[in-house]
């Protein structure tokens, strides 16, 4: 993260494109106090202005002194990143980066989440409550425990923090495994268990009836298997959840887990809500993510509109692998479940891989990736630092620390306040 993000309080940093905005810059420490006395601020639109070329000189703004800082006013013409240099542009005292957004993105906030993660109630390492606390500790705003065949662990995580003042949004979930069907499906947020319905004979009767309706079907593909997927996706939506088609290019037992013909059919007809674009693969499995991303871009080139998510699929929070490596950024009006689900469905999400020691990389629509990379560089490091202590206190609370609840109450609302501070008011 840029040092200026710690040394200077610059606000707002997210502004509305096409609107004149006043920026305030306050030095926080003595070693950058000279910024408050600069006579000029240089502004570079990262993509250029309406009539600019690479050779066009940057813009020079004259600051106004206010209290213990300065202000500049500028109309940010269009959606892009803007760079401000303070003082001599050849040897500036400091620099900061802003982002101007068109109305549809400006009215949304970025929320980090993991929609696919396991606890010790299936094949993970830690309890559901521990996974939740560890998730907040790495900066997640929302998540669901999605154990194999089980819905109850996600409810266990929520109950552990019932009436506890936290900002992490915990939702129900499960990894759905339809009988005689290789496809793994995530039920994120649904208000009932889909796995629990497989015990009834009604499941097979309804799937068979659904399969018989598919008359325009490839001759080499079993209609029942496809119908089983469609039935599961529909049930998840009935419960208000997001139906996710999981890791199509997971290589296991000398083959891809989902036959290519079935993957192609699902990508072509899109009965799911979102594709797991970036999944929780270990280093020796990275090729699977590469294939999923390449296939996604091929489908997009064919005109497909494909909602996407990134997930850790972690089976342990302290194992040193997977946990925190992959996640989703959803651009939504709020972190409430209906807003998250609708925003993913309407293509306002990116999948992120953030491997240890590497620069985080966002995948998805070009416009959102540009914005996400700015956030990953300029905003989320500050956001995540605020989450660390809340996550630690959540873990202390479930371990029986009697003081944790009071401290959690004091920490509640800090990430929301950060966003309110960094976003322009109109």
HELIX and SHEET records of a PDB file:
HELIX    1   1 UNK A    4  UNK A    7  1                                   4    
HELIX    2   2 UNK A   30  UNK A   37  5                                   8    
HELIX    3   3 UNK A  103  UNK A  106  1                                   4    
HELIX    4   4 UNK A  128  UNK A  137  1                                  10    
HELIX    5   5 UNK A  152  UNK A  160  1                                   9    
HELIX    6   6 UNK A  195  UNK A  199  5                                   5    
HELIX    7   7 UNK A  201  UNK A  213  1                                  13    
HELIX    8   8 UNK A  223  UNK A  238  1                                  16    
HELIX    9   9 UNK A  260  UNK A  269  1                                  10    
HELIX   10  10 UNK A  283  UNK A  285  5                                   3    
HELIX   11  11 UNK A  286  UNK A  301  1                                  16    
HELIX   12  12 UNK A  337  UNK A  345  1                                   9    
HELIX   13  13 UNK A  366  UNK A  378  1                                  13    
HELIX   14  14 UNK A  380  UNK A  398  1                                  19    
HELIX   15  15 UNK A  404  UNK A  411  1                                   8    
HELIX   16  16 UNK A  414  UNK A  422  1                                   9    
SHEET    1   A 4 UNK A   8  UNK A  11  0                                        
SHEET    2   A 4 UNK A  20  UNK A  27 -1                                        
SHEET    3   A 4 UNK A  69  UNK A  75 -1                                        
SHEET    4   A 4 UNK A  64  UNK A  66 -1                                        
SHEET    1   B 5 UNK A  14  UNK A  16  0                                        
SHEET    2   B 5 UNK A  94  UNK A 101  1                                        
SHEET    3   B 5 UNK A  80  UNK A  86 -1                                        
SHEET    4   B 5 UNK A  41  UNK A  45 -1                                        
SHEET    5   B 5 UNK A  59  UNK A  61 -1                                        
SHEET    1   C 6 UNK A 169  UNK A 171  0                                        
SHEET    2   C 6 UNK A 142  UNK A 144  1                                        
SHEET    3   C 6 UNK A 109  UNK A 114  1                                        
SHEET    4   C 6 UNK A 326  UNK A 332 -1                                        
SHEET    5   C 6 UNK A 349  UNK A 353 -1                                        
SHEET    6   C 6 UNK A 361  UNK A 363 -1                                        
SHEET    1   D 5 UNK A 173  UNK A 177  0                                        
SHEET    2   D 5 UNK A 184  UNK A 188 -1                                        
SHEET    3   D 5 UNK A 242  UNK A 245 -1                                        
SHEET    4   D 5 UNK A 274  UNK A 278  1                                        
SHEET    5   D 5 UNK A 308  UNK A 310  1                                        
SHEET    1   E 2 UNK A 251  UNK A 252  0                                        
SHEET    2   E 2 UNK A 255  UNK A 256 -1                                        
END                                                                             
